[in-house]
Amino acid sequence: MARLVHVSDPNDPRLADYMRLRDVNLRRSLEAEHGLFLAEGEKVIRRAVGAGYPVRSLLMAPRWAEPLADLLDGLDAPVYVTDEQTLEGVAGFPVHRGALASLARLPLPSVADVTAAARRIVVCEDIVDHTNVGAIFRCAAALGVDAAVLAPRCADPLYRRSVKVSMGAVFALPYARLADRRDGLAELRDRGFQLLALTPAPDAVPIDEVGPAERRALLLGSEGDGLSSRWLHEADHRVRIPMGETALERGVDSLNVVAAAAIACYSLTRN
């Protein structure tokens, strides 16, 4: 059973896992060093625990002890309980969802393991915005994509913002990282994946017009620069989402990466 520990000092060393959550550089260093990540809010915490991530501790306002009682009964970890003001002092902002959990990371599987039984995957190249990564995972998980593969520089799906935006979908969608961005696509092709590079280029093929394939990988690039020229060149097909007839008249020539990913994943999983 979890141990309830009341704390009143935002500088209490036992709360180090939760310090200054908006300091991205600090969090990256701390979380990498200790092999941890944070989940925020009841639903996301439940999904993380349900996915098998070991709980290091929880930090919450008193009002969350009862709603989470069933979960706490099954945990062997300290639960730090404090008032809203102290909670804000620790995190560096008002924690409206009232509860945080520090969890241990699990070993990341290999690309081979993640894609072994997959038919439809998304492959993210250098998408460094945590919000976009979390939203892409949510879209992919909701629309039936089997797995995600990330280039080495892609943002961390287990960073707090990614987890929060995904509503815990980062725990439901298996993912792995490429060891080498330059040769990673060759590995996927060798595994039988048809590589579809999503681009707004007008000479790209509408995504719904690409011929059928048993296994498909949708390549997604960053919000501003899109896919690298290397990945565009290595793809089997460059594909686009057809824009409405009045799009150019309205000065719109593309969608943001999350909207584009949602539409493309819908098409990917229905062909």
C-alpha positions as CSV (number, residue, x, y, z in Angstrom):
1,M,0.0,0.0,0.0
2,A,1.2,3.5,-0.8
3,R,2.5,5.6,2.1
4,L,0.9,9.1,2.5
5,V,3.5,11.6,3.5
6,H,2.5,15.2,4.2
7,V,5.0,17.8,3.2
8,S,4.9,21.6,3.5
9,D,8.2,22.8,2.1
10,P,8.5,23.2,-1.7
11,N,12.2,22.7,-1.4
12,D,11.9,19.4,0.4
13,P,14.6,17.2,-1.2
14,R,12.1,14.3,-1.4
15,L,10.2,16.3,-4.1
16,A,13.3,16.6,-6.4
17,D,11.6,14.6,-9.2
18,Y,9.0,17.4,-9.5
19,M,11.1,20.5,-9.3
20,R,10.7,23.3,-11.9
21,L,8.7,21.4,-14.5
22,R,8.8,24.2,-17.0
23,D,12.6,24.3,-17.1
24,V,13.1,22.1,-20.2
25,N,16.9,21.9,-19.9
26,L,16.8,21.0,-16.3
27,R,14.1,18.4,-16.8
28,R,16.0,16.7,-19.7
29,S,19.1,16.5,-17.6
30,L,17.3,15.3,-14.5
31,E,15.0,12.8,-16.2
32,A,17.9,11.3,-18.3
33,E,20.1,11.0,-15.2
34,H,17.5,9.2,-13.1
35,G,15.6,7.4,-15.8
36,L,12.3,8.9,-14.9
37,F,9.4,10.7,-16.5
38,L,6.3,12.5,-15.1
39,A,2.6,11.9,-15.7
40,E,0.0,14.6,-14.9
41,G,-3.6,14.2,-14.0
42,E,-5.7,11.2,-12.9
43,K,-6.4,9.7,-16.3
44,V,-2.9,9.9,-17.6
45,I,-1.4,8.5,-14.3
46,R,-3.8,5.6,-14.4
47,R,-2.8,4.9,-18.0
48,A,0.9,5.0,-17.2
49,V,0.5,2.6,-14.3
50,G,-1.7,0.4,-16.3
51,A,1.0,0.2,-19.0
52,G,3.4,-1.2,-16.5
53,Y,5.7,1.7,-15.7
54,P,7.0,1.4,-12.1
55,V,5.9,4.3,-9.8
56,R,8.7,6.1,-8.0
57,S,6.3,8.5,-6.1
58,L,3.2,10.7,-6.4
59,L,2.7,14.3,-5.5
60,M,-0.8,15.6,-5.1
61,A,-3.2,18.0,-3.4
62,P,-5.3,16.4,-0.6
63,R,-8.5,16.4,-2.7
64,W,-7.0,13.7,-5.0
65,A,-6.3,11.1,-2.4
66,E,-9.9,9.8,-2.5
67,P,-10.4,9.7,-6.3
68,L,-7.1,7.8,-6.6
69,A,-7.6,5.6,-3.5
70,D,-8.0,2.4,-5.5
71,L,-4.8,3.0,-7.4
72,L,-2.9,4.0,-4.3
73,D,-3.9,0.8,-2.5
74,G,-1.9,-1.2,-5.1
75,L,1.3,0.8,-5.0
76,D,4.4,0.5,-2.9
77,A,5.6,4.0,-3.3
78,P,5.4,7.3,-1.3
79,V,2.6,9.6,-1.9
80,Y,3.5,13.2,-1.0
81,V,0.4,15.2,-0.1
82,T,0.6,19.0,0.1
83,D,-1.5,22.1,-0.3
84,E,-2.1,23.8,-3.7
85,Q,0.3,26.7,-2.9
86,T,3.2,24.3,-2.1
87,L,2.4,22.2,-5.2
88,E,2.6,25.3,-7.3
89,G,5.9,26.3,-5.7
90,V,7.4,22.9,-6.5
91,A,6.2,22.7,-10.1
92,G,6.6,26.4,-11.0
93,F,3.1,26.8,-12.2
94,P,-0.5,26.0,-11.0
95,V,-1.1,22.2,-11.4
96,H,-4.7,22.4,-12.3
97,R,-5.0,18.6,-12.6
98,G,-3.9,18.3,-9.0
99,A,-1.8,15.2,-9.1
100,L,1.6,14.2,-10.5
101,A,3.4,10.9,-10.6
102,S,7.1,10.2,-11.1
103,L,7.6,6.9,-13.0
104,A,10.6,4.9,-14.0
105,R,11.3,4.4,-17.7
106,L,11.3,1.0,-19.2
107,P,14.0,-0.2,-21.7
108,L,13.2,1.1,-25.2
109,P,12.6,-1.8,-27.6
110,S,14.4,-2.1,-30.9
111,V,13.0,-1.0,-34.2
112,A,12.9,-4.7,-35.2
113,D,10.8,-5.6,-32.2
114,V,8.4,-2.7,-32.6
115,T,7.8,-3.3,-36.3
116,A,7.8,-7.1,-36.3
117,A,4.0,-7.5,-36.4
118,A,3.1,-4.0,-37.6
119,R,1.4,-3.2,-40.9
120,R,1.1,0.6,-40.6
121,I,3.6,2.8,-38.8
122,V,4.5,6.5,-38.6
123,V,8.1,7.6,-38.8
124,C,9.0,11.0,-37.3
125,E,12.1,12.8,-38.5
126,D,13.4,15.5,-36.2
127,I,10.0,16.7,-34.9
128,V,11.4,18.5,-31.9
129,D,8.2,20.1,-30.5
130,H,7.0,18.0,-27.6
131,T,3.4,19.1,-28.2
132,N,3.4,18.0,-31.8
133,V,4.9,14.6,-30.8
134,G,2.3,14.0,-28.2
135,A,-0.5,15.0,-30.6
136,I,0.8,12.8,-33.4
137,F,0.9,9.8,-31.0
138,R,-2.7,10.5,-30.0
139,C,-3.8,10.7,-33.6
140,A,-1.8,7.5,-34.6
141,A,-3.1,5.5,-31.7
142,A,-6.7,6.6,-32.2
143,L,-6.7,5.9,-36.0
144,G,-5.3,2.4,-35.8
145,V,-1.6,2.9,-36.5
146,D,0.4,0.0,-35.1
147,A,3.7,1.7,-34.0
148,A,5.9,4.7,-34.3
149,V,9.6,5.0,-35.1
150,L,11.5,8.2,-34.2
151,A,14.7,9.6,-35.7
152,P,17.4,10.2,-33.1
153,R,16.7,13.9,-32.7
154,C,13.0,13.6,-32.4
155,A,11.4,15.0,-29.2
156,D,10.9,12.6,-26.2
157,P,7.4,11.1,-26.2
158,L,7.7,10.7,-22.4
159,Y,8.4,14.4,-21.7
160,R,5.7,15.8,-19.5
161,R,4.2,18.0,-22.2
162,S,4.1,15.1,-24.8
163,V,2.5,12.8,-22.3
164,K,-0.1,15.4,-21.3
165,V,-1.1,16.3,-24.9
166,S,-1.3,12.7,-25.9
167,M,-3.7,12.0,-23.0
168,G,-1.6,8.9,-22.3
169,A,-1.5,7.6,-25.9
170,V,2.3,7.5,-25.7
171,F,1.8,4.5,-23.4
172,A,-0.5,2.7,-25.8
173,L,1.5,3.1,-29.1
174,P,4.7,1.0,-29.2
175,Y,7.7,3.1,-30.4
176,A,11.4,2.8,-31.0
177,R,14.2,5.1,-32.1
178,L,16.4,4.7,-35.2
179,A,20.0,4.2,-34.3
180,D,21.0,6.2,-37.4
181,R,18.9,8.7,-39.3
182,R,20.9,8.3,-42.5
183,D,20.4,4.5,-42.9
184,G,17.3,4.0,-40.9
185,L,14.9,4.0,-43.8
186,A,16.8,1.3,-45.5
187,E,16.2,-0.9,-42.5
188,L,12.4,-0.3,-42.8
189,R,12.4,-1.0,-46.5
190,D,14.3,-4.2,-45.9
191,R,11.5,-5.1,-43.5
192,G,9.0,-4.7,-46.3
193,F,7.6,-1.3,-45.6
194,Q,6.5,1.0,-48.5
195,L,7.8,4.4,-47.6
196,L,5.4,7.3,-48.0
197,A,6.9,10.8,-47.5
198,L,4.3,13.3,-46.6
199,T,4.9,16.7,-48.3
200,P,2.8,19.7,-49.5
201,A,4.7,19.7,-52.8
202,P,2.1,20.1,-55.6
203,D,3.8,17.4,-57.7
204,A,3.4,14.8,-55.0
205,V,0.8,12.0,-55.4
206,P,-2.5,12.4,-53.5
207,I,-2.1,10.0,-50.7
208,D,-5.3,8.1,-51.5
209,E,-4.1,7.4,-55.0
210,V,-1.0,5.3,-54.0
211,G,-1.3,1.7,-54.9
212,P,-1.9,-0.9,-52.2
213,A,0.9,-2.4,-50.1
214,E,1.0,-4.9,-47.3
215,R,3.2,-2.8,-45.0
216,R,3.3,1.0,-45.1
217,A,5.4,3.6,-43.3
218,L,4.3,7.3,-43.2
219,L,7.2,9.7,-43.0
220,L,6.5,12.9,-41.2
221,G,8.8,15.9,-41.0
222,S,9.1,19.0,-38.8
223,E,6.6,21.8,-38.7
224,G,8.7,24.3,-40.5
225,D,11.2,22.5,-42.8
226,G,9.4,19.3,-43.4
227,L,11.2,16.2,-44.4
228,S,14.9,16.3,-45.3
229,S,15.9,16.0,-48.9
230,R,17.5,12.7,-48.1
231,W,14.3,11.2,-46.7
232,L,12.2,12.6,-49.6
233,H,14.7,11.1,-52.0
234,E,14.7,7.7,-50.3
235,A,10.9,7.4,-50.1
236,D,9.0,5.1,-52.5
237,H,6.4,7.8,-53.0
238,R,6.1,11.4,-52.1
239,V,2.5,11.9,-51.1
240,R,0.3,14.9,-50.3
241,I,-3.1,15.8,-48.9
242,P,-5.1,17.4,-51.6
243,M,-6.1,20.9,-50.6
244,G,-9.5,22.5,-51.2
245,E,-10.1,24.5,-54.4
246,T,-10.1,27.8,-52.6
247,A,-7.0,27.0,-50.4
248,L,-4.5,29.0,-52.4
249,E,-6.9,31.9,-52.8
250,R,-7.1,32.0,-49.0
251,G,-3.3,31.9,-48.7
252,V,-3.2,28.4,-47.3
253,D,-0.9,26.0,-49.0
254,S,-0.4,23.4,-46.3
255,L,-1.6,22.0,-42.9
256,N,0.3,21.9,-39.6
257,V,2.0,18.6,-39.0
258,V,-0.5,17.4,-36.5
259,A,-3.5,18.0,-38.7
260,A,-1.7,16.5,-41.7
261,A,-0.7,13.5,-39.6
262,A,-4.3,12.9,-38.5
263,I,-5.6,13.0,-42.1
264,A,-2.7,10.9,-43.4
265,C,-3.1,8.3,-40.7
266,Y,-6.8,7.9,-41.5
267,S,-5.9,7.3,-45.1
268,L,-3.0,5.0,-44.2
269,T,-5.1,2.7,-42.1
270,R,-7.9,2.4,-44.6
271,N,-5.9,1.3,-47.6
